[in-house]
Amino acid sequence: MNEKSFYKLTYKQRIEYLTQKLNLSDQQVELITGANDLISDQLIENFLLNYDLPEGIMTNLKVNNKSYMIPMVTEEPSVIAAASYGAKMLANQTGVIAEVLDNELTGQIIIETHDLEQLNAYITTKQAHLIEIANQSHPTILKYGGRAKNISVRVLDHNLVSLDVNVDTAEAMGANIMNTMLEAMANELSSQITGQIIMSILSNYADKKLVKVTGKVAFDQLSKHGDGQKVAQLIEKASYISTIDYKRATTNNKGIMNGIDAAAIALGNDWRAIESSVHAFAAKDGHYVGLSQWRVVEQQLVGQMILPMPVGFVGGATKVLPKAQLNKDIAKIENVREEMQVLAAVGLAQNLAALRALVSEGIQKGHMNLQFKSMAMANGAKTSEVDMVIKELRKIDHPSSDDVIEILKDIRK
């Protein structure tokens, strides 16, 4: 057997093949086979095992006057603590006010043509017909209030054109719905226009799936030492810097996505689609900028953010994975628009906590306890030893893995 035929093997045969080829130990094989299930074996190709990441609960989140506890899946220390702290600061005022501005997915039919005039004329006169073909290719979407809505022609260069198709995908993220519709329209177009259809595919540039979130924080929530106004002013400056410096903007937006990704993964959504659309949206005006804006207004700090949120409440992994369904029940989210609003609010809370830490005590202070814990566990500390290791690490200016190993030796004596 060679690797080209690996996909044909049963699960048991895959394990046997890998054990022999890679000389896996009995302990390694046990780790693999003890973390598998029939669902995952059907979900992806060449399945090996379920790779676990920690899941925790973000607390204190209040969006549109409704309180939430949001499951978050992440391996990065302090993400959940920071998001919860940011949400607490926002909740002490009005909470986060969220609004879905648009909820349409965009798809593209790319055509190479030397007769743009003929293509434009056809789309103008036959748009309703093409939309009907799209809707009939996926009729179940009509039952849920979704549908193809419009088609526009966008010239890419002298002979390449993109037909941009907007679809309301209802409660689904809509990738499969969109691609089915596009292919149905492309089949019709291929016999009606002069030119060659290059491809038909959804776009992950989700500028028609936008959410706006706004939050306010009183000065006294930003500092325990009475200098909350100063902290607010520094946050405003930090926010401005992310609009003029792409290096700072990248880190700012990564912090926003720390929260959004973790919640999106927990809810069974395609976090990669969210990432790609968010970062592309940050560069929509020709230069990459931070997506959050914080301003001092009277006696409070006001934050606002508009960003794309291409998620689905039904279908795909959200339905197949039992834990994703459990997490939706924990979060008490009832539909896709609410999900979009909540995820964006998580990002705003995460950003607030990060900026407050950056301009006050520094980002490391909040990280260190959790970093120490990770360092201890990564170097062999048992659960019962972790607190003792952390206590000793705090006494060292710049602790390292070698320090953990020495501390463990002393403890175990």
N, C-alpha and C positions, 0 to 999 in steps of 0.2 A: 504494500500500500504506500502511495506517496501523498504528499500534502494536497495535491490537486483533487484528490478523492475524499479529503477529510470530511467534507459536508455530507457525504453519503453514510457515514458511520452512525451507529446508534450511540446513545449517551455512554453506555458501558464500554463500547469499543473505543470511543474517543479517549476515555480515561486510561484504558489499557495502552493505547497507542502513545499517549503523552508520557505515561509512566515509563515505558520502555525507551522512548526517544530521548527524554529529558532526564532520565534516571531519578525520578521523583522518589522521595522517601515515603515510608508508610504513613508518617505523620502528615506530610504534605497531601497525600492522596485522601486521607481522612478529612483534612481541612476542606478540600474541594468537594468531596461527595457529601459532606455534612451540610453543605450550603447550596443545595439545588432544589428545584421544585418543577412540577410539570408545566406550570403557567409560563415560567421564564424560558423553558426549553422550546415552547411554541412561539414566544414573543420575538426572539432574536435568532440569528444564525450561529451555528457552531457553539451552542451554549456550553459553558463550563461550570460557572457557579454564580450565586448571587453575592455581589460585592457590597458589603454593608457600609453605610455612612451613618454617623450619629444623627438622631432627630431629637429636637427639643421644642419647647413652646415659648413663643414670644408673647409677653403679657402687656397689658395696659393700652392696647391699641383701640382707639375710638375713631370711627369713620362715619360721617353723616349721622352722628348721634347714636350709633350702635357700637357696643363694645365687642371686641373680638379677642380670642386666644388663637394664635396662628402657629400651626406646626411649621418648623423650619429644619431642613436637612443640610448640614454643613459640617465640614471637618475643621473649619477655622475657628480657633478660640476667640471669644469675646464678641462674635457677631450677634448672637442671640441676646446677650446681656446689653450690648449697645442699642440694638433695635428696641428692646423693652424700655430702656432708659429714655431714649428719644421719644418713644410713644408716650411715656409718662409725662414728660415735659409738655408735649403737645396737648395731652388730655386735660391738663389743668386749666387750659383756656377753653376753646370750643372743640378741641379734637381736630382731626383732619377733615376738611370739606373736600369732597371728591366729585368729579363730574366727568362722565364719558362724553367726549366731544364727537367722536365718530366710531363706528364699529363695522367697518367694511374691509375685506381682504382684497388685495390687488393681485391680478395675474397678468401674464404677458404672452402674447403670440408674436414671435419675432419673424418678420417677413423680409426677404430680399426681393426688391422690385425696382424696375426701371420706369414704372408707370404709376407714380404717386397720385396723380390726378385721378386715374381710374379707381385706385384703392380708396381714396377719400370719398369719391362719389358712391362707391358701393357701400361703404360703411354708413354714410349719411342716409342713403335710401333704404338700406336693409338692416339697420341696427335692431329694430324691433324683432325682426325675423331671427337674427342671430341670438338675441337674448332669449327668445322662446326656445330655440334649440338647446341653449345652455340649461335652461330651467327644466326642460323635459329630459335631459340627460341625467338629472339627479332630482326626480320629482318629490322625493321625501322631504327635501329641504323646504318646500312650499308649505308643508303641514306645520312646520315650526316657525313660520314667519320669515324665512330667509328667501333670497332670490338673487339672480344676477340683475344688476341695476343699470349700468351704462358702459359704453365702450368709447374710448378716445384714441386718436391717432397721434403718435409722438415720433418725430423723425430723429433717428440716431445719427445717421450720416447720409451721404448722397444717395445710397440705395438700400439702406437698412432702416426698417420701421418697426416700432413696437405698438401693437394694439394693446392698450391698457384696459383691462376689464375689472370693474369693481363689483364685488359680490358681498351681500349681507349673508354671512354664514350662520346666522342665528346663534345657538348655544355652543356650536362646535368651533374649534380653532379653524378648521375648514380647508386644510391642505389637500386632502383627498377629494373633497367636494370641488374645490377650485380646479384641480388638475383634470378631473373628469369633464367639467364644463369646457375648459379650454380645448381639450382634445376633440370634443364634439364640434365646437365652433371651427376648429382648424380643419376638420374633415370637410365641412361645408365650404369653407373658404378656398380650399385647394382646387376645387373644380370651378370656382367662380371668378377668380382674380388672376391677373398676370403676375407671376412671381413665384418664389419658392418659400415655403414655410420652413424655417430653420429649427424652431423649437416652440413648445407650449408648456409653460411652467409658472407656478405661483411666484410672486416676488416677496422676499422677506423684508422689503422696505415697507413697513407697516404704517405709513403716514396717514392712513385712513382708519386706524384703530388707536385713537389718541385719548389719553386721560389727563385731566388737569387736577392737581391736588394743591391745597393751600392749608397752611397751619400757622398758628401764632403762639409765641412763648413770651411770658412776662419776664422782665429782667431778673426778678428774684429766683426764677427757676434755673437760671443759667450759672449761678454761683452761690456757694454757701458762705462766702466771705464778704458779701455786700458790694461786690464790684461787678454785678450782673450787667450793668449798662456797658461797661468797658468790654466785657466778653462779647456782648451783642455787636458792638462796633467792630471788634476784631473778626467776628464771623462774617459780617457784611464785607469786610475787606478781603477775607479769604474767598468768599463767593465771587467777588469781582475779579480776583486774580485768575480764577478758573475760566473766566470769559476771555482773558487776553493771553493766556499761556497754555498751550496744548499739553505740555507735560503735566502741569497741575490738573488740568481738566480731565486727563486720562485717569489719574488717581482718584479724583473726586467722583467720577462716574463709576469707577470700579467699586468704590464704597457704597454707592447707591445700589449697585447690582449685587453686592454681598447679601443684602436683605432680600431683594426681589428674587434672585436665583434660588436662594435657600427655600423660600416659600413656594416658588413655582415647582421645584423638584418634589417637594412634599405633596403638592396637589396634583402630581402626575402630568405636568405641562412640559412642553419643549422649551427648556431654558435657553438652548442655543439659538432658537428663533428669536426669542426676546432679546438676547445679547446682540445679535447681528442688527436687528432693527433699531435698538436703542443707540448703538454706537454710530450707525449710519445717520440716524436722525440728528445726532450731536454735531455732525459735519454737514448738515443740509445747506448751510449758507456759504460753503466753500472753505471753512476752517473749523477745526474741532474745538468745541466749547463745553464747559460744564453745564449740566442740564438743570441744576437747581439754582434758584436765585433767592438770596436772603437779604432783607433790607430792614433797617431800623425805622420804625414808623411810630411816632409819639413815644409811648412808654413800653414798647414791646418789639420783639423781633418777629418779622413776618417772612415766611418761606413759601415759595411757589415753584411748581415744577409741571411741565407738560412733556409727556413722553409716550411713545407707542407701547401698546401692550397686547401683542398677538397671542392670546390664550384661548383655551376652550374649556367649557364646563362639562361637556359630554364627549364621548368618543375616545378612541385611542387608548393610551395608557391610563387615562382618568377612569376608564370603565374596567379595564382588564386587571389592573393591579389593586388587590384588596386594600392595601394600606393607603393608597391614594383616595379611595372612597371613604375609608375611616377618617382620614385627615380632613376631607370636606365636611364630614359630620362634626368633627371637633371644631372646625373653624366657623360652622354655622353659616356658610356661604350658600346662597340659594340660586344664583344664576350667573351668567358670564359677565354681565355688566358690573355686578357687585364684586365679582372676582377681580376684574380689571382695576376697580377702584381700590380694593383692599391691597393688592400687590403694589400699586403705585404709592399708597400711603405707607406701606412697610419701607419702601425705598426712601421716602422723605424722612421718616423717623430715623432710619439708619444714618442718613447723611447729616442730620442735625447732631446726633450724638458724636459722630466722628469729628465734625467741625468744632464742636464745643471742646472736645478733648484736645484737639490740635492746637487751639489758640489759648488754652488755659494750662492744665498740668502736663500736657504732652500726651501723645498717643500711647507711649510705652507703659505708663503707670497703670492704665486700665488693662493692658494686655498681660502684664507680668505674672499675676497669679495663675492665669490659665496657661501661659507659656511655660511656667515652672512645672505645672502639672503634666503638660504634654512631654516636656523634657524628661521628667522623672519616669513616666510610663514608657517612653521610647527607649530608655536605657535600663529597663528591666525591673522597675519598682513595682511591687505588688500593691493591690488596693490598700492594704493595711499599712503600707510604708509611705504612701504618697505624701500625707500631711507632714510626716517627720522630715522627709526630704525637702519639701517646700520651706519648712521652717529654717533649715540649714542653708538653703540656697539664698534666702533673703539676707543672710549675713555676708554674702560674697558680692563684690562690686560687679563683676562681669562673669557670672557663672557659665560653665560649659558642661558638655557631656562627661568630660573627665571628672569634673567635680561631683556629678551625680554618682558616678561609679565609686568614687572614694567614699562618699557619704553612705552609700548602701553597704559598703564593706564594714564601715564603723557600726552602722545600725545592726547588721547581722552578726556582729561579734557578741 
